[in-house]
Amino acid sequence: MNITQLNQKKMDVKNYYGRVLKSNEDLKTSACCTTDRLPDEIKSIIKNIEPEILDKFYGCGSPIPKLLKNCTVLDLGCGTGRDVYVVSKLVGENGMSIGVDMTDEQLAVAHKYKDVQMKRFEYSKCNVDFRKGYIEDLKEAGIKDNSIDVVISNCVINLSPDKAQVFKEIFRVLKPGGELYFSDIFTASRVSKKFHDDALAYGECLGGALYIEDFRRILAGFGCLDYRVIANKKIEIDDPALAQKAGPMEFYSMTVRAFKLNDLEDRCEDYGQVAYYQGTIDGCPNAFILDDHHTFVTDKPILVCGNTASMLMNTRYRKHFKITGDKSRHFGLFPCGPAPSETNSTGKGGCC
Ligand SMILES: C[S@@+](CC[C@H](N)C(=O)[O-])C[C@H]1O[C@@H](n2cnc3c(N)ncnc32)[C@H](O)[C@@H]1O
């Protein structure tokens, strides 16, 4: 796409979320707004969020990881700010929850309830900040290099006409060891040009959905050689006309995590490392779920590959795990499932 086409796509999306849609009832498909089962803690925070914010929530998952106290969190394409406000509560008064969005109408609703929400959370100072900007150019929105602990995003990156640029920005702004945790729409094959160019399909988060293998390639291009899938649900397109246009293409709503780490490998390698979860993460006394194939039961030793060890040791999770072993001895490939380079179309993440 040339610059004019890129800008036109952004204008179309802005128009769709600013003018066409009045609430999530107007959506033609359930691609945005698939209902992930929300954790109880998040459900109870949402009960305290203004209905107008919730009416215009167009997310496709629950991209809110554990262990956010005191963190600085950035929500890409925050819309009316549901997730920014949920995070505001979770980071606490000394953390910071920043949302960036390009659409005035969405941001106006987000801004409108800032004082009300801060009062409801009983904060004496405001810990949310909504900024108008493009997720492809976070510098312009004032987000500095290595300044963010966690980047989240809910059903937005599919809408960007320049996804590689978005990930480049994400890895620029994340602190070393920082986490990207997002929900979005992925596909098992590249979408056809015709479907991509269909304005309704694009606005409904389907036309720009990322082919999972291209996602893996983009991350690898920024040095992130392993990502993990937390949730993965096939989307049924209920609108008959759109379903016909989509044909056999399969769409998935996925929640994915990746870290800014410079020691990840493209395959899971076995260094004989063992991880023990100490049961100390708030809300997770019995077990911590890293991804769809790693549940760390408190105090139970689990043999992990070098990448998993790094994700637990070189990130904000470090205080909550004990890891034995280092990378001085190598025992070969970790004996487990598909590595990123063999990722299959069901969207399995990297690692064992
Ligand atoms: C499907 S809605 C999701 C909104 C919000 N995350 C939520 O869960 O309600 C997509 C949002 O992303 C914003 N958006 C799309 N592309 C963007 C871009 N390139 N830069 C900034 N915001 C963008 C739109 O304005 C819209 O508010």
The ligand as an SDF file (V2000), in Angstrom:
LIG
                    3D

 27 29  0  0  0  0  0  0  0  0999 V2000
  -12.4240   -2.4130   17.5310 C   0  0  0  0  0  0  0  0  0  0  0  0
  -12.1600   -0.8710   18.3370 S   0  0  0  0  0  0  0  0  0  0  0  0
  -11.5030   -1.4220   19.8880 C   0  0  0  0  0  0  0  0  0  0  0  0
  -11.4860   -0.3010   20.8980 C   0  0  0  0  0  0  0  0  0  0  0  0
  -11.0550   -0.6890   22.2980 C   0  0  0  0  0  0  0  0  0  0  0  0
   -9.7680   -1.3620   22.3230 N   0  0  0  0  0  0  0  0  0  0  0  0
  -12.1030   -1.5440   22.9410 C   0  0  0  0  0  0  0  0  0  0  0  0
  -11.7560   -2.6710   23.3110 O   0  0  0  0  0  0  0  0  0  0  0  0
  -13.2300   -1.0960   23.0610 O   0  0  0  0  0  0  0  0  0  0  0  0
  -10.7650   -0.2280   17.4970 C   0  0  0  0  0  0  0  0  0  0  0  0
  -10.2400    1.0950   18.0290 C   0  0  0  0  0  0  0  0  0  0  0  0
   -8.9380    1.2760   17.5190 O   0  0  0  0  0  0  0  0  0  0  0  0
   -8.7730    2.5830   17.0590 C   0  0  0  0  0  0  0  0  0  0  0  0
   -7.7810    2.5200   15.9760 N   0  0  0  0  0  0  0  0  0  0  0  0
   -7.8310    1.7730   14.8600 C   0  0  0  0  0  0  0  0  0  0  0  0
   -6.7320    1.9370   14.1390 N   0  0  0  0  0  0  0  0  0  0  0  0
   -5.9390    2.8170   14.8040 C   0  0  0  0  0  0  0  0  0  0  0  0
   -4.6680    3.4010   14.5610 C   0  0  0  0  0  0  0  0  0  0  0  0
   -4.0010    3.0890   13.4640 N   0  0  0  0  0  0  0  0  0  0  0  0
   -4.1660    4.2670   15.4660 N   0  0  0  0  0  0  0  0  0  0  0  0
   -4.8730    4.5900   16.5790 C   0  0  0  0  0  0  0  0  0  0  0  0
   -6.0870    4.0760   16.8700 N   0  0  0  0  0  0  0  0  0  0  0  0
   -6.6250    3.1980   16.0050 C   0  0  0  0  0  0  0  0  0  0  0  0
  -10.1490    3.0060   16.5920 C   0  0  0  0  0  0  0  0  0  0  0  0
  -10.2930    4.3950   16.6250 O   0  0  0  0  0  0  0  0  0  0  0  0
  -11.0460    2.3020   17.5840 C   0  0  0  0  0  0  0  0  0  0  0  0
  -11.3040    3.1080   18.7070 O   0  0  0  0  0  0  0  0  0  0  0  0
  1  2  1  0
  2  3  1  0
  2 10  1  0
  3  4  1  0
  4  5  1  0
  5  6  1  0
  5  7  1  0
  7  8  2  0
  7  9  1  0
 10 11  1  0
 11 12  1  0
 11 26  1  0
 12 13  1  0
 13 14  1  0
 13 24  1  0
 14 15  1  0
 14 23  1  0
 15 16  2  0
 16 17  1  0
 17 18  1  0
 17 23  2  0
 18 19  1  0
 18 20  2  0
 20 21  1  0
 21 22  2  0
 22 23  1  0
 24 25  1  0
 24 26  1  0
 26 27  1  0
M  CHG  2   2   1   9  -1
M  END
$$$$
